[in-house]
Amino acid sequence: MQSDKNQFSSILGKMIVTKEGKRLGFVKDILFETKSGELINLVVKEATMYTKNLNLEKMDSNELLIPYSAIIAIGDFVIVSEEDLI
């Protein structure tokens, strides 16, 4: 039986783009709530200049975070809604 769920490792390294096609960077890691398992944020690596100009939350290490709620789809790319980032 094949599952429709994405495995954690299959998301790492995927390019993150907006639904308008603007590149934001790549998935470095995923942050989640340990008690509930709820996914909270994607950690961005190799953030583009466009991404750096967005008002995104940052980790202590200055890495940018994209809220998991902004994700529209995951396939060859992780597609996010730019409206949900602002």
N, C-alpha and C positions, 0 to 999 in steps of 0.2 A: 504494500500500500504506500503510495507516494504522498508526502505531506506538502501542503502549500506554504508551510512556515519556512522562513529564511534562517539558516544557521548563523550564529554570531560570526564565525570565521568567513562566511561567504560575503558579508557586508564590508569587512575591513578592506581598505585600499580602493574601494569604489569611488569614482568621481561623484561629487555632489554638484548638482546643477539646479537652477530655478526652472520653473515650468516655462519661462520665457527663453531658456537656453543659456543663461549667464552662469559661468563656471565659478564655483565658490571654493573648491579645494577637494581634498580626499578624506575619507573616513579613517581616522587614526584609531579611535576607540569608541566605545559606547558606555555611557554612565547609566546605572539603573539603581532603583531602590532595592536593597537586599532583602528586606522583609516581605515586600509584596511582589517583587520581580518586575515592577513597572519600569519601562524604559523611560529615561528622562531626557538625555542629551546625546548628541553625536559630538565627538571631539574632532576638530578639523585640523588636518596637517596640510602644509603647503598652501595656506590660505592665499587667495588672489588679492590684489590691491582693492578690487571691488568689495570683497568680503571684509577686508580690514576697515573700510569706510562705513560699513553697517554698524549699528549700535548693538552688537551682540554681547552676551555675557561672556566673561573670561574666567578661566581657572587661575589659580595662584601662579601657575607657571606661564601665564599670559596666552595660553592656547584658547582659541575661540570655540564657543559652544553653540550648536544649533539645536533648538528644542525639538524633541522627537515628535511633538504634536504638529510640527510644520511639514513633516514628511507626507508626500502624496502617494508616491510609489517607489518600489525598489525593484530594479531589474538589472540591466547593464549599468545603469546609473542610479544614484539616489536622487530622486526628484523632490524638491521642496517648494512650498508656496512662499514667495518673497513677502507677501502681505502678512503672513504669520511670523515673520522674522522682525517686523518693525513694531 
